[in-house]
């Protein structure tokens, strides 16, 4: 069996990002299709599961735990469960990231 979710069913948020929560579709993962303007990004937070980021375009500054690093197109980052993290678009174009959450539900504790 399979499920097809059409683009029209995944409407972007005002900032351009699309949200897919797996539990609503029988999937074991959830994801954000990030499409942020320069300077945008989430505040510091953490999840009780790992998160994997696939950078498609743009440049971002990531904070994971006590480390800070920059990443660009083609880079993949993984943050372990429970690790505080955030990112900010540091480029002058849109930042496109696929953020895969290893959970059928989004579970997030905001830290800022």
Protein Blocks (a to p, Z undefined) as FASTA:
>chain_A
ZZdddfklmccdfkopacddfklnopabdcddddddehiacdddddfbdcddddfbdcdd
ddehjbccdddehiacdddehiacddddfbfbdcddddddfbfbdcdddfZZ
